Amino acid sequence: MSPGNNSTDHIHCLHTGVVHSGKPIMSASMFSAAVVGNIVALLLLQVRRRRTNRSLYQVLVTALLVTDLLGSLSVSPVVLSAHVQKKTLVGMSANNELCFYFGFSITFLSLSTLGILCVIALERYLAIGHPYIYEQHLTTRSTYIAITLIYLGSMFFSITPFLGFGEYVQYCPGTWCFLKMSDSVGKDKTYAVFYASLIVIMGSTTVVCNASVIYLLIMMHRRGKLRRRRVSAPSRHKRSMTEEVAHLLPLVVITVVFICCTSPIVLTVYINLRSTHKELATEDLGALRLLSFHSIINPWVFIILRPSALKMIWKKLHKPQRSKQTGGHAIQLQKQENEDNSGHG
């Protein structure tokens, strides 16, 4: 799912039917990494689900991984086919159907992915900050409804260019189609700005929720709120904190990755509002390349930062401290016994 390397005349790239440049090896490598990563991450998630009860967090993460996997399977083969045939997306279809399909897919996948990330962040915030509301109102059914609404909303927004609001165009070297970001006017410009604004709103919401969860976890750890709630079982405090960190850390990393991958597109759209250039800048293509990387990185974050690995690291970091505490407690008990024995004597 990778665009080409160089940008020439934008008008020429809109209608060219032959691929003159590009690296099929890079596209194939990205496709393989995305598919393998998502499959492995889904298998690990399935194994974990068998050991524990299915949580809302796991449902949302599964939806995120499935979205990334389907995106790679539906889009990357088109790029590889274009390289093999040496034909652009416009050249492989009579009425630009393939280009429209590619643009629709990229727009739909980017909005769906960020939408699910936003819902995951909200779920974590409610679970930590408002546990009563979380337990009373958030169910598996409501989670599936939220995922369905995200898909429907993203699909509706991505299909509007077919209705005359917005436009999907081909980018050099012809293996990539996306929203028209430069030299656009009227409805096309409004659509591009609306797309960029949606990313900003959802991304900002995700960041705020994650920052709030981090703050709440730090405050709860300092004040010992969880310990006071579970006085009879202090060991569950450590386990609960470990689980929350295990849930939060991959989400924070993926959010940072997604923001880094989508920010160039957002900036490109806003910068091009004041631009009337006919050339497609190299920066535009760089922004398009980055947009495709998040679906590759997402699953590997969950693989590397999976809860079992984080718990193992957590235990190793706290093992020396636990040993010191145990040793100090034993010395204190020994002193108490000696004082008792001397008193009896």
N, C-alpha and C positions, 0 to 999 in steps of 0.2 A: 504494500500500500504506500508506494513511494513515488513522488513526482520526479520529473527529470532533473538534469543538472544545470542547464543554462537557460537563460531567457533571451529571446531575440525580439522580433517584432510582435507585439501583442495582437495586432489585427491578423497577422499571418497565422499565429498559433490558434486563433479562434476557429479557423476553417481548414487548417492543414490536415491532410489525410495520411501522411507518412511520418513515422517516428525516425528522426535523424540522430538522436542522442539518447543518453540514459544508461543506467547500469542495471541490467536484469538480475545480476548476481546479488546486488544489494536488496532488490525487491524480494527475491526468493528467500534471502536470509531473514529479512524482517517478517515475512509470511510464516516461515518455519518457526521462528522464535515465538511469535504470537500464538500460533496454534498449539505448539508443544507446551508452552507456559500455561495457557488457559486450561488445557486438558489435565496437566499434572496438578494444578491448583484445585480444580474441581474434584479430582480423585482424593486429594488430601482432605478437602472439606467434607467429602462423603464419608471417609473413614472416621473423621472426628465426630460427625453427626451420629454415627452408630454407637459411639462411646458415651455421648452426652445427649441431653434432650435438645431438640431442634429449637433454636432461639430465633428471634426476629432479626438479630444481627446476621446470623448465618443465612437466612432467607434473602436478605438484601445483598450480601456479598455474593451469593450464588447467582442472583439476577445480574449483578455487575459483571461477573466473569462470563456468564452465558452471553451477555450483550457483546462483550469484547470478542468472544470466540465467533459468534455469528457474523460480527462485523468483518473479521479477518477472512472468514470463509466466503463471504459474499462479495467482497471488494478486491482483495489481493489477487485472486485468479484473473480478474479482468485486466489488471496491470501486467501480469505475466503474459497473458495472451496477446496484449498489444505489443510487448517486446518481441515475442516469438514471431508474430505475423508482420512486424514492422509497420503496423497500421495504428493510427490514433483511434481514440474512442469515437470521434466523429467519422473517421474513415471506415470503421467497422459496422456502422449503422446507417440506414438510409435517411432517417429524419432526426438524428441526434438522440435517439432513444437511449443508447448506452451512456452517453454523456450525462443525460438527465438522471438516469438511474444511479450513476456514480455520485453525482452531486447530491442527490436526495439521500443516498446512503451515508455519506460523510456527515452531512448536516444532521440527519436523524441520530446517528451513533454518537456524535459529539454532545448533542443536547441530552440524550438519554443517559449517557455515562455520567455527565455532571449532575443531572437530576437525581440519579440514584445515589451518587456521592453525597449530595445535599441531604437526602432523606436519611442516609446512614448517620450523618453528623447530627441531625435533629434527633434521631433515635437514641444516640449515645447521650446527648444533652438531657433529654427527658429522663433517661434511665438513671442518670447521676444526680441531676438537679431537681427533678420533680418525680420521685419514685412512685408517689401515690397516683398521680395522673397516668404514669407509665403502666402501672399494674392494672388500673381500672379501665382504661380506654384503649390502650394499644394491644391489639391481638394479631394473630397470624392473618386473619381475614382482612383487617385494615391494612396490613402490610402489602398483601397482594393487590388490594384496591389501589394503594398509592403507586405501586409499580405499574399497574395497568394504566392509570391516569398519566403517568410520565410517558409511557410509550405512545398513548393516544395523542397527548399534547405535542410531543416531538414529531409524530407523524403528520399531524395537521399543519404544524408550522413548516415542515420540510416539503409538503406537497403544494403549498401556495404558489411557488414559481410556475407550476403547471397551469395555474389559474390566472396568470398574468401579473402576479405581485411578486417581484424579484426575478432573478435570472441566474441560471447555471451556465457557465461558460467553460471552455477548454483552456487549459494552461499548458505551456511548453514543458516537455517536448511532445505532448499530446496523450500522455498516459494518466492524466489527472483532470478532473472537472470539479469545480466548486463555485461558490457564490461569486458573482461579479463584484469585485472589490474596488476596481479603479474605473474612472471615466464613466461612472454610472450617474443617472439622473432620475428624478421623480420617484416612482414606486420602487425601482431597483435600489436606489440609495437608501430609502426608508427601510426596506427589508434588511439590507446589510447592517444598518445601524441597530435595528431591532434585534437581530441575531447577536451582535456584539454585546448589546445591553443585557440580554438574557444571560449570557455567559458571565458578565460582570456581577449581576444580581445573585445568581446561584453560587458563583465562586465566593463572593463576599459573605453570603449566608453560611456557607460551609466553613470558611475560615473563622468567622465569629463563633460558631457553635463549637468548633474544635478548641479554640482558645478558651472558651468558657468551661469546657470539660476539663481541660488541663488545670485551669485555675481552681475549679471545684475539687479535683482530686488532690491537689497540693494542700488546700485548706482542710479537707477532710483528713488527710494524713497527719497534718500538724495538730489538729484539735482532737483527734482520736474519736471522731464521730462513729465510725464503723465499729471501733472497739467497744464503745459504750453501748451500741445497739446489740452487740453479741458478747456480753460479759461472760456468759457461760462457755463460750467457744472462741477464745482469742485466736486460735490458729486459723479460723475462717476469715479473720480480718486480713491476714497476709494473702490468703488465697484469693479473696475478693479483689484486693488491690492489684494483684498480679494479673487476674483475668481482665480487669478494666484497662490496665496498661497494654496487655496483649491485644485488646480490641482497638485501642486508641492509636497505638504506634503505627500500624499499617495504614490506617485511615489518614493520619497526618502526612505520612510520606507520600501516599497516592495523591492527596490533595495538593501538596507542593508540586509534585510531578505534573499534575493536570494543569495547574495554574501556569507553570513554566511552559507547557506545551500549547496552551491556548492564548496566553497573553500576547504573543507576537501577532496572532490573527486579529485580536481585538484592536491592538495598536495600529495595525495595517488598515483596518476598516476606518478608524477615526482619522488617521493621517490622510487617507485617500479622499476624505470628504472635501478637503481643500485642494486636492490635486486634480489636474486636468491632463496629466501626461498620457501619452499613447504607449509608452514602453512599459512592459511589465517588469518591475524592478526585481533584482536578485533577492532583496529582502522579503518580497512577497512570496517567492518560492521557498525561501528558508522557513517562513512562517507556516507554509503548507506542509513542509516536511515534518516539522515539529508536531503538527496536529495529529499525525499518524502514529507517533511514538507512544502515546499514553496507553493504547490498547496492548502494546508489547510489554511495557514496563509493569503495568498493573498486576498481572498474575505472578510475576517473579517476586514482587514485593510481598505478596501473601505467602509465597513458598518460602522465602528467606526469613520473613518475620512471622512465621506461623506460631500459634500459642505454645506448642510443645517445645519449640526451640527457645522461645523467650522465657518460659518457665524454667528450663534447664539453666539458662544464663542467670536468671534471678536467684535460683537456689545456690549456684556456685558463688555468686557475689555475697550472699547472706550467710553462707556456711561458716566462714571464719568468725563472723560476729556472733552467730548462734553458739559456736563452740566456746567463745570467750564468756558469753553470758552464762552458759551451763557450768563452766569452770568456776566462775565467780560465785554462782549460787551454791555449788558444792563446798567451796571454802567457807562460805557463810554458815552453812549447815554444820560443818565440822566445828567451827568456833562456837556455835550455839550448844552443840553436844558437850564440848569441853567445859563450857561454863556451867552447864547443868550438872555434870559429873563432879566438878569442884564444889558446887553448892551442896550436893548430897553428901560429899565427904566431910 
